[in-house]
Amino acid sequence: MVDFVAWDGETRPDHVAKTLKYVAEGYRFVSLSIYGDVFAPVYAAVMVKQNPPPEQRNFPLMTVAQWQQTFDKQAFDGFGPVILAATGSASNPRFAAVFQPQSPIVITRHGLVSNPEGTLTDATSIQGMDYFARTNGMILRWAASYGCGNDPRFAAIWVPNSGATLWNNDGLTDSASDYQARFNAETAAWCRPSFVTLDADNAYLSLFVADEIGDWVARHNMTPAGYQTEFDTWTKKGYFPSCVQAAGANAACARLAAIFVKGTQPIKKRFTATGPVANADIDAVMEKTMATYPPVRHAALAIVHGTRLIYARGYALAEPDWPVVHPTTFFRLASGSKTVTALAVFQLIESGQLTLSDPVQKFLQLHTPSGGQPIDPDFGSITVQQLLEHTSGLQHDEFADATAVVNAFHSAGLPASLPVDQTMTDNYIATLKLDSPPGQTQVYSNCGYYLLGRLAAKLRGTAAPIDAYRKHLMAPLGITRIRNAVDLLKAQPADEARYQAASFVDPDWTSDLAVAKSINSNDQPLVATGYGDYPLANTQGCGGLSAAAPDLARLVAVLIDPKDTAALKRRTLNEMLTNAANVREAGQRRAGYGLDDARNQGNDRFYGQKGGLIANAASVFQFDGDSGFVALWGSTAYRGNRVYPDFHGVMDTARELNWGSTDLFPEFGMRSL
């Protein structure tokens, strides 16, 4: 049990006296808060007895000028701040700080503003400094929130992120109820509060992290009496307060927030790999890739050589209470779903039900919510080929704005509510203007592949694209583990991977572990990003499929196979792949036809690649002549550990090995091709 002492509501003289007493006995600060009037501040603190105790220098009360002078002097001596607290207004704050030996001195800032709409390089805002820290391998350690509602200010400390931990500091001035909503969303997605503080307006700043330390309990918006009750309850059960923060005009009217824990050391992650064949070198590449920021806890890999599945593994790099991943675990494909859609469309072309030059409106007959024709006069001329090549002129993702869909129905005088369905989405698309004339400009479009999925469903007589795919594309190939994604976290099937959202290069994605409003109910509670804030289940044609690696690898093998298959003739696949290669050779950024890149290697051999990326999942597959792979990830796996497009670390090793006559497809319920 941790040996600690704690106090709150103490005046400066009493706080200093207790500090001197307990420092002499080997206790050191783990939490410190200063609040109340700048001329008569009060303190809350927690000290833990450590053996040996680290050297600490603490400074209980400093003006801005004194704080800067203290920081400079301590840094010169090799000491950096580990705790920083503040109270008062933006123009007249007071600081308290604890320093320990550091090399190098960590990044520390004060007087930061909140500027969520500012540039990512704005070093005067806490958002800008968080972005700088994240992109430079650092993590927020401690922060102070002071000022007032009209002019909130922040001071913070960032340290090296040695554990490659995902973290979120989007909550800066949450009300007590908004912080509770954020807390609910974050903790439901396997995160915990690492730090929380508040200002005199009872506005909360929070830090959530994706690691585990064992049992913990968090409480906020407590009166001093309420805090004492919680303190007594949890300390009797072996917990201690690792963070206690308070704010208010004085000790009597203060509000407090606290985190009670049994330990503070992160639980060590373990690496597990499952599957019928093992190779230490390949698995080592996967482990290294998963550990690189942004880290990935769940992943899967499948490798094909010719028409044979030669490798299939599920991977977890996570704490012991996380589920083990198997090769048959499902992962979200994101835009990898587009390849499935393109194959389903080419089945229809092969059977004579469709041609590339057909206008899609000829079959879909979309109408606005009020029953009118699409408002853009060029909509009716959009062809199947233009959708496949991303040249339709349709905007990229506006169609998936569920709130806008509902509003379109309301504007038409019709009742509508969340969640929206595919038919409502179809009607909404008919209300949208095109971004450019069809056939003129290539712009990557989720909307285009959404409509291709709806087209496949319409011509196959099914309610949803996945039903058409299952019956006509997957069943002939023995594929049973490709399905529509499930939106809500609480509804996830037991055999689905776990996902955690991470930031990546796109400047619109600046936070790990972000939360957003759900679009699955009218009250729109906050949810972890990727678990209900985007209509994955509705958008099966462009991004809403989930698959197991061996089953997606089956489609890669079909794209390699020089023979006709039960699903598609080779001449049909050659047409699709040749068209894709021609688009790239013409200088377009995307190959289209369900691929990002394609090249014709001659003699019916092709290179092709497709990646899928959403906030909390990523997929990539590639085929190059007679070999290929599928890699699926329970996070973005994009920035530091990017595997696009070829994943040389895995494929170079696989090509050097003699796999003999290995074919694992039968082990996963699919006969050899």
C-alpha positions in Angstrom: 0.0 0.0 0.0 1.3 3.5 -0.9 2.4 5.6 2.1 1.0 9.1 1.4 -0.2 12.3 3.0 -2.7 14.7 1.6 -4.3 18.0 2.5 -6.7 20.6 1.0 -7.9 24.0 1.9 -4.6 24.9 3.7 -3.3 28.5 3.9 0.1 29.2 2.6 1.8 29.2 6.0 0.2 25.8 6.9 1.0 24.4 3.5 4.6 25.4 3.8 4.9 24.0 7.3 3.4 20.6 6.2 5.7 20.6 3.2 8.8 21.0 5.3 7.7 18.4 7.8 6.9 15.7 5.2 9.9 16.4 3.0 12.1 15.8 6.0 10.3 12.4 6.4 11.0 11.3 2.8 7.7 12.3 1.2 7.6 14.0 -2.3 4.8 15.8 -4.2 2.8 13.9 -6.7 0.0 16.5 -6.9 -0.3 20.2 -6.1 -3.1 22.8 -6.5 -3.2 26.5 -5.7 -6.5 28.3 -5.7 -8.4 31.2 -4.2 -7.4 34.9 -3.9 -3.9 35.7 -5.2 -3.1 37.5 -2.0 -4.4 34.7 0.3 -4.2 31.5 -1.7 -5.0 28.1 -0.4 -3.6 24.7 -1.4 -4.4 21.1 -2.0 -1.6 18.6 -2.1 -0.6 15.0 -2.1 2.8 13.7 -1.1 4.0 10.1 -1.4 6.8 8.5 0.6 9.5 7.2 -1.8 12.7 5.2 -1.3 14.9 6.8 -2.3 13.1 10.1 -2.5 13.9 12.1 -5.6 15.3 15.6 -5.2 12.6 18.2 -5.5 12.5 21.9 -5.3 9.1 23.5 -4.6 8.0 27.0 -4.9 4.5 27.7 -3.4 3.8 31.3 -4.7 5.2 33.2 -7.6 4.0 36.1 -9.8 4.5 35.8 -13.6 7.9 37.5 -13.4 9.0 35.4 -10.5 7.8 32.2 -12.2 9.9 33.0 -15.3 12.9 33.9 -13.2 12.5 30.7 -11.2 12.2 28.5 -14.3 15.3 30.0 -15.8 17.3 29.6 -12.7 16.2 26.0 -12.1 16.8 25.1 -15.7 20.3 26.5 -15.4 20.8 24.2 -12.4 19.4 21.2 -14.4 16.0 21.1 -12.8 12.7 21.2 -14.8 9.1 21.4 -13.7 7.0 18.3 -13.0 4.0 20.0 -11.4 2.7 23.5 -12.3 -0.4 25.1 -10.7 -2.0 28.5 -11.0 -4.8 30.7 -9.8 -5.9 34.3 -10.5 -6.8 36.2 -13.6 -5.0 36.2 -17.0 -3.4 39.5 -16.2 -2.5 38.8 -12.5 -2.0 35.1 -11.9 0.0 33.3 -9.2 1.9 30.1 -9.8 3.1 27.2 -7.7 5.6 24.6 -9.0 7.6 21.6 -8.2 11.0 20.9 -10.0 13.1 17.8 -10.3 16.4 17.1 -12.0 15.9 16.8 -15.8 18.0 16.4 -18.9 16.9 17.9 -21.2 14.5 20.4 -19.6 10.9 19.6 -20.7 8.8 22.0 -22.7 6.8 24.3 -20.4 4.6 27.2 -21.3 2.2 29.6 -19.5 -0.3 32.3 -20.6 -1.6 30.1 -23.4 -5.0 30.9 -24.8 -7.6 28.5 -26.3 -7.8 29.0 -30.0 -9.5 25.8 -31.5 -9.9 27.5 -34.9 -6.3 28.8 -35.1 -3.5 27.4 -37.1 -1.6 24.3 -35.9 1.5 26.3 -35.7 0.0 28.9 -33.2 2.5 28.6 -30.3 0.4 31.0 -28.2 -2.5 28.5 -27.9 -2.6 25.3 -26.0 -4.0 23.6 -29.1 -1.0 24.6 -31.1 1.4 23.5 -28.4 -0.4 20.2 -28.0 -0.1 19.6 -31.8 3.6 20.5 -31.6 4.1 18.1 -28.7 2.3 15.3 -30.4 4.1 15.6 -33.7 7.4 15.8 -31.8 6.9 12.6 -29.7 5.8 14.3 -26.5 2.8 14.0 -24.2 1.1 16.4 -21.8 2.1 15.7 -18.2 0.6 18.4 -16.1 -1.4 21.6 -16.7 -3.0 24.5 -14.9 -6.2 26.3 -15.8 -6.7 29.9 -14.6 -8.2 33.2 -15.8 -11.9 33.5 -16.3 -14.7 32.5 -18.7 -14.0 35.4 -21.0 -10.3 35.0 -21.0 -9.2 31.5 -19.9 -5.5 30.8 -19.7 -3.4 27.7 -19.5 0.1 26.6 -18.3 1.3 23.2 -19.2 4.2 20.8 -19.1 5.0 18.3 -21.9 7.4 15.4 -21.6 8.9 12.8 -24.0 6.2 10.2 -24.8 8.5 7.2 -24.2 5.6 4.8 -24.0 4.2 5.9 -27.4 0.9 6.5 -25.6 -2.2 7.9 -27.3 -3.5 11.0 -25.4 -6.2 13.6 -25.7 -6.4 17.1 -24.2 -9.3 18.5 -26.2 -11.3 19.1 -23.1 -10.1 22.6 -21.9 -13.1 24.5 -20.6 -15.8 21.9 -20.2 -18.7 22.5 -17.9 -19.1 19.8 -15.2 -21.8 18.0 -17.2 -19.8 18.3 -20.5 -16.7 16.9 -18.8 -18.9 14.0 -17.5 -20.0 13.3 -21.1 -16.4 13.4 -22.3 -15.4 11.1 -19.5 -18.1 8.6 -20.4 -17.1 8.5 -24.1 -13.4 8.2 -23.4 -13.5 5.6 -20.7 -16.0 3.5 -22.8 -13.2 3.2 -25.4 -10.5 1.8 -23.1 -9.0 5.1 -22.0 -8.6 6.7 -18.5 -8.2 10.2 -17.1 -4.6 10.8 -16.3 -5.0 14.4 -15.1 -7.9 16.8 -14.5 -8.0 20.3 -13.2 -10.5 23.2 -13.1 -10.7 26.9 -12.9 -12.7 29.4 -10.7 -15.6 29.0 -13.1 -15.7 25.3 -12.5 -14.5 24.7 -16.1 -12.6 21.5 -16.6 -9.3 20.7 -18.4 -8.7 17.0 -18.8 -6.0 14.6 -20.1 -7.1 11.1 -21.2 -4.6 8.4 -22.1 -4.8 5.0 -23.6 -2.8 3.0 -21.1 -3.6 1.0 -18.0 -2.4 1.3 -14.5 -4.8 -1.0 -12.8 -7.8 0.1 -10.6 -8.7 3.7 -10.6 -11.7 6.0 -9.6 -12.3 9.6 -10.8 -14.6 12.1 -9.2 -15.2 15.8 -10.0 -17.5 18.8 -9.1 -17.1 17.9 -5.4 -17.6 20.2 -2.5 -14.9 20.0 0.2 -17.2 17.7 2.2 -18.0 15.6 -0.8 -14.3 15.2 -1.5 -13.6 14.2 2.1 -16.3 11.5 1.8 -14.8 10.2 -1.4 -11.3 10.4 0.1 -12.3 8.3 3.1 -14.2 5.8 1.0 -11.4 5.0 -1.5 -8.4 5.3 0.8 -9.9 2.7 3.1 -10.0 0.4 0.0 -6.3 0.8 -0.7 -6.5 3.7 -3.1 -4.6 7.0 -2.9 -5.2 10.3 -4.7 -2.7 10.7 -7.5 -4.3 14.0 -8.6 -6.3 16.4 -6.5 -7.2 19.8 -8.0 -9.3 22.6 -6.6 -10.6 26.0 -7.6 -12.9 28.6 -6.1 -12.8 31.9 -4.2 -11.8 30.2 -1.0 -11.6 26.9 0.8 -15.2 26.9 1.9 -16.7 27.4 -1.6 -14.2 25.4 -3.6 -14.9 22.6 -6.1 -12.6 19.7 -6.3 -11.7 17.0 -8.8 -9.6 13.9 -7.9 -8.3 10.7 -9.3 -7.8 7.8 -6.9 -5.5 4.9 -7.9 -3.8 1.9 -6.4 -0.6 2.4 -8.5 0.7 4.8 -11.1 3.0 2.5 -13.2 1.6 1.6 -16.6 0.9 -2.1 -17.0 3.3 -3.6 -19.5 1.9 -4.6 -22.9 2.4 -8.0 -24.2 2.7 -9.1 -27.9 0.7 -12.1 -29.0 0.5 -13.6 -32.5 -1.9 -16.4 -33.5 -2.3 -18.3 -36.7 -1.5 -21.7 -38.3 2.0 -20.8 -39.6 4.6 -18.6 -37.8 7.7 -16.8 -38.9 9.7 -14.9 -36.3 11.0 -12.2 -38.7 7.6 -11.4 -40.1 6.1 -11.2 -36.7 8.9 -9.0 -35.4 8.2 -6.5 -38.2 4.5 -6.5 -37.2 5.4 -5.9 -33.5 7.7 -3.1 -34.4 5.1 -1.5 -36.7 2.4 -1.7 -34.0 4.7 -0.2 -31.3 5.6 2.9 -33.4 3.5 6.0 -32.7 0.6 6.1 -33.2 0.6 2.7 -31.6 -1.8 -0.1 -32.6 -3.1 -2.6 -30.2 -4.9 -4.9 -32.7 -3.8 -5.9 -36.2 -3.9 -8.8 -38.7 -1.8 -9.9 -41.7 -2.4 -12.2 -44.6 0.1 -13.0 -47.4 -0.7 -14.7 -50.7 1.6 -16.2 -53.3 -0.1 -16.8 -56.6 -3.5 -18.2 -55.6 -2.3 -19.7 -52.3 -2.7 -18.2 -48.9 0.7 -18.7 -47.3 0.5 -16.7 -44.1 -2.3 -15.5 -41.9 -1.8 -14.1 -38.4 -3.7 -12.1 -35.8 -1.7 -9.7 -33.5 -2.2 -7.9 -30.3 0.2 -5.5 -28.6 -1.8 -4.7 -25.5 -2.4 -5.1 -21.8 -3.3 -8.6 -20.7 -7.0 -7.8 -20.3 -7.3 -7.0 -24.0 -8.7 -9.8 -26.3 -6.3 -11.9 -28.3 -6.6 -11.3 -32.1 -7.0 -14.3 -34.4 -6.6 -14.4 -38.2 -10.5 -14.6 -38.3 -10.9 -11.4 -36.3 -12.8 -8.8 -38.2 -11.3 -5.3 -39.0 -12.9 -2.3 -40.6 -11.7 -1.9 -44.2 -12.5 1.8 -44.5 -11.9 2.7 -48.2 -10.6 -0.9 -48.8 -14.4 -1.5 -49.2 -14.2 0.3 -52.5 -12.4 -2.7 -54.1 -15.2 -5.0 -53.1 -17.7 -2.6 -54.7 -15.7 -2.4 -57.9 -15.5 -6.1 -58.2 -19.3 -6.4 -57.7 -19.8 -3.7 -60.4 -17.6 -5.6 -62.8 -19.6 -8.8 -62.2 -22.7 -6.8 -63.4 -20.7 -5.7 -66.4 -19.6 -9.2 -67.2 -23.2 -10.5 -67.0 -24.4 -7.7 -69.4 -26.6 -5.9 -66.8 -24.4 -2.8 -66.9 -21.9 -1.0 -69.1 -19.3 1.6 -68.1 -21.1 4.2 -70.2 -24.5 3.8 -68.5 -25.8 6.8 -66.6 -26.3 5.7 -63.0 -29.5 7.7 -62.6 -31.0 5.4 -65.3 -31.1 2.7 -62.7 -31.1 4.5 -59.3 -33.8 7.0 -60.1 -32.9 9.2 -57.2 -35.4 11.9 -56.0 -35.1 14.7 -53.5 -37.0 14.3 -50.2 -39.9 16.1 -51.6 -40.0 13.8 -54.7 -38.4 16.1 -57.2 -35.6 15.4 -59.7 -31.9 15.9 -58.6 -31.3 19.6 -58.4 -28.1 19.6 -60.4 -29.0 19.3 -64.1 -25.7 17.4 -64.8 -26.5 14.6 -62.2 -28.4 12.5 -64.8 -25.3 12.3 -67.0 -23.0 10.8 -64.4 -21.8 7.4 -65.7 -20.6 4.2 -64.0 -17.1 4.8 -65.4 -17.0 8.3 -63.9 -18.0 7.0 -60.5 -15.3 4.3 -60.7 -12.6 6.8 -61.8 -13.6 9.6 -59.3 -14.5 12.0 -62.0 -18.2 12.3 -61.4 -18.1 15.8 -60.0 -19.8 14.5 -56.8 -18.4 16.0 -53.6 -16.4 13.7 -51.4 -18.2 13.2 -48.1 -20.9 15.7 -47.6 -23.5 13.0 -48.4 -22.6 11.3 -45.1 -23.6 14.3 -42.9 -26.5 12.7 -41.1 -27.6 15.9 -39.5 -27.8 17.6 -42.9 -29.8 14.6 -44.2 -32.4 15.1 -41.5 -32.5 18.9 -42.1 -33.1 18.3 -45.8 -36.2 16.4 -44.9 -37.3 19.0 -42.5 -36.8 21.7 -45.2 -39.1 19.7 -47.4 -41.7 19.7 -44.6 -41.3 16.0 -43.9 -40.6 14.3 -40.5 -37.2 12.8 -40.0 -34.9 11.9 -37.1 -31.6 10.2 -36.4 -30.3 7.7 -37.3 -30.7 8.1 -41.1 -30.9 5.1 -43.4 -29.6 4.5 -46.9 -32.9 5.6 -48.6 -32.8 8.9 -46.8 -29.2 9.3 -47.8 -30.1 8.7 -51.5 -32.7 11.4 -51.3 -30.3 13.8 -49.8 -27.7 13.2 -52.5 -30.3 14.4 -55.0 -30.3 17.8 -53.2 -26.6 18.4 -53.7 -24.9 20.4 -56.4 -22.0 18.9 -58.2 -18.5 20.3 -57.5 -17.5 20.1 -61.2 -19.0 18.9 -64.5 -19.0 15.0 -64.8 -15.9 13.7 -66.5 -13.8 16.9 -66.1 -11.9 16.6 -62.8 -10.7 13.7 -60.7 -11.6 14.2 -57.0 -11.6 11.3 -54.6 -15.2 10.7 -53.8 -16.7 8.5 -51.1 -20.1 9.6 -52.5 -19.3 8.0 -55.9 -18.6 4.6 -54.5 -21.5 4.8 -52.1 -23.7 5.2 -55.2 -21.9 2.3 -56.9 -22.8 0.1 -53.9 -26.4 1.2 -54.1 -26.3 0.5 -57.8 -25.1 -3.1 -57.2 -27.9 -3.6 -54.6 -30.6 -2.2 -56.9 -29.6 -4.4 -59.9 -29.3 -7.5 -57.6 -32.7 -6.8 -56.0 -31.3 -6.5 -52.4 -31.9 -3.9 -49.8 -28.2 -3.2 -49.1 -24.9 -3.6 -51.0 -23.6 -6.2 -48.5 -26.4 -8.5 -49.4 -25.6 -8.3 -53.1 -21.9 -8.8 -52.4 -22.5 -11.9 -50.2 -24.6 -13.7 -52.6 -22.9 -13.0 -55.9 -19.3 -12.2 -55.1 -18.4 -13.8 -51.8 -20.4 -17.0 -51.8 -18.9 -18.4 -55.1 -15.4 -17.8 -53.6 -16.2 -19.3 -50.3 -15.8 -16.0 -48.5 -17.8 -15.8 -45.2 -16.0 -13.2 -43.2 -16.8 -9.9 -44.9 -19.8 -8.0 -43.5 -21.1 -4.5 -43.0 -19.4 -2.6 -40.2 -21.2 -1.9 -36.9 -21.3 1.7 -35.8 -21.9 1.8 -32.0 -19.2 0.5 -29.6 -21.8 -1.3 -27.4 -23.1 -3.2 -30.4 -19.7 -4.5 -31.7 -19.7 -8.2 -32.4 -17.4 -10.3 -30.1 -15.1 -11.2 -33.0 -14.5 -7.6 -34.1 -11.2 -5.8 -33.3 -11.0 -3.0 -30.9 -10.3 0.5 -32.3 -8.8 3.6 -30.9 -8.6 6.9 -32.8 -5.2 8.5 -33.6 -4.2 11.6 -35.4 -2.4 11.5 -38.7 -1.0 13.8 -41.4 -4.3 15.3 -42.6 -4.4 18.7 -40.8 -8.1 18.2 -40.0 -7.1 15.3 -37.7 -5.1 16.8 -34.9 -6.1 14.8 -31.8 -5.7 11.3 -30.6 -8.7 9.7 -28.8 -11.1 12.4 -30.0 -14.8 12.3 -29.1 -17.7 13.6 -31.2 -21.5 13.7 -31.2 -23.2 10.5 -32.1 -25.5 10.4 -35.2 -27.3 7.4 -34.0 -29.9 9.1 -31.8 -31.5 12.5 -31.6 -29.9 13.3 -28.2 -26.5 12.9 -29.8 -24.4 11.9 -26.8 -20.6 12.1 -27.1 -19.0 9.0 -28.4 -15.4 7.9 -29.1 -14.6 8.9 -32.6 -15.3 6.1 -35.0 -18.0 4.6 -32.8 -21.1 6.3 -34.0 -20.1 9.7 -35.3 -20.0 8.6 -39.0 -22.5 6.4 -40.8 -20.2 3.4 -41.5 -23.1 0.9 -41.6 -24.9 3.0 -44.3 -21.8 3.5 -46.5 -21.0 0.0 -47.4 -20.1 0.8 -51.0 -17.3 3.3 -50.0 -16.1 2.5 -46.6 -18.5 0.5 -44.4 -17.3 -3.1 -44.7 -15.4 -5.2 -42.1 -13.4 -8.3 -42.9 -11.1 -10.9 -41.7 -7.6 -10.8 -43.3 -7.8 -14.3 -45.0 -11.1 -13.5 -46.6 -9.9 -10.2 -48.0 -6.7 -12.0 -49.1 -9.0 -14.3 -51.1 -10.0 -11.3 -53.2 -6.3 -10.4 -53.7 -5.6 -13.9 -54.9 -8.5 -13.6 -57.4 -6.9 -10.4 -58.7 -3.7 -12.3 -59.2 -5.2 -15.5 -60.5 -4.5 -15.9 -64.3 -7.5 -18.2 -64.6 -11.2 -17.7 -64.5 -12.7 -18.0 -61.0 -16.2 -18.8 -59.8 -16.9 -15.1 -59.3 -15.3 -13.4 -62.3 -13.6 -14.3 -65.6 -10.0 -13.3 -66.1 -10.9 -11.1 -69.1 -13.2 -9.1 -66.9 -10.5 -8.6 -64.3 -8.0 -7.7 -67.0 -10.4 -5.0 -68.3 -10.8 -3.6 -64.8 -7.1 -3.6 -64.0 -6.1 -2.3 -67.4 -8.5 0.6 -67.1 -7.1 1.4 -63.6 -3.5 1.3 -64.9 -4.5 3.5 -67.9 -5.9 6.1 -65.5 -2.7 6.3 -63.5 -0.6 6.4 -66.7 -2.6 9.3 -67.8 -1.3 11.2 -64.7 -4.3 11.0 -62.4 -3.6 10.8 -58.7 -5.9 7.7 -58.2 -6.2 4.7 -60.4 -9.9 4.3 -59.6 -11.7 1.0 -60.2 -11.4 0.3 -56.5 -7.7 1.0 -56.4 -5.4 3.8 -55.4 -2.6 2.7 -57.7 -2.3 0.3 -60.6 0.3 -0.6 -63.2 0.2 -3.0 -66.2 3.2 -5.3 -66.0 2.4 -7.2 -69.2 1.4 -10.8 -69.8 -1.8 -10.4 -67.7 0.3 -9.4 -64.6 -0.6 -6.3 -62.7 0.5 -4.2 -59.7 -2.4 -2.8 -57.6 -2.8 -1.2 -54.2 -5.6 0.1 -52.1 -5.5 1.7 -48.7 -8.3 2.6 -46.3 -8.0 5.1 -43.5 -10.5 6.4 -40.9 -10.0 7.9 -37.5 -9.7 4.6 -35.7 -8.8 1.9 -38.3 -6.7 1.4 -41.4 -6.4 -1.2 -44.1 -4.0 -1.8 -46.9 -3.6 -4.5 -49.5 -1.3 -4.8 -52.5 -0.6 -7.3 -55.2 2.5 -7.2 -57.4 2.6 -9.8 -60.1 2.3 -13.1 -58.3 2.3 -12.1 -54.7 0.4 -9.8 -52.3 -0.6 -9.0 -48.8 -3.4 -7.6 -46.6 -2.7 -5.7 -43.4 -5.5 -4.5 -41.1 -5.1 -2.2 -38.2 -7.1 -1.2 -35.1 -5.8 2.4 -35.4 -4.5 4.6 -38.1 -1.1 2.9 -38.6 -0.1 5.8 -40.8 2.3 8.4 -39.6 5.4 6.9 -37.9 4.6 3.4 -38.8 3.3 3.8 -42.3 3.0 0.7 -44.4 1.6 2.3 -47.6 1.9 1.0 -50.2 4.2 -2.0 -50.2 5.1 -3.0 -46.6 8.6 -4.0 -47.7 9.6 -5.2 -44.2 7.1 -8.1 -44.5 7.0 -8.7 -48.2 10.8 -8.8 -48.7 11.0 -11.5 -46.0 8.1 -13.5 -47.4 9.6 -13.5 -50.9 12.8 -14.9 -49.7 11.2 -18.0 -48.0 10.3 -21.3 -49.7 6.6 -21.9 -48.8 6.5 -25.2 -50.7 2.9 -26.1 -51.5 1.4 -24.3 -48.5 -2.2 -23.2 -49.0 -4.0 -22.0 -45.9 -7.3 -21.1 -47.6 -8.8 -24.5 -46.8 -8.0 -24.0 -43.1 -10.2 -20.9 -43.2 -13.1 -22.6 -45.0 -12.2 -21.7 -48.5 -11.2 -24.3 -51.1 -8.0 -23.8 -53.0 -8.3 -21.7 -56.1 
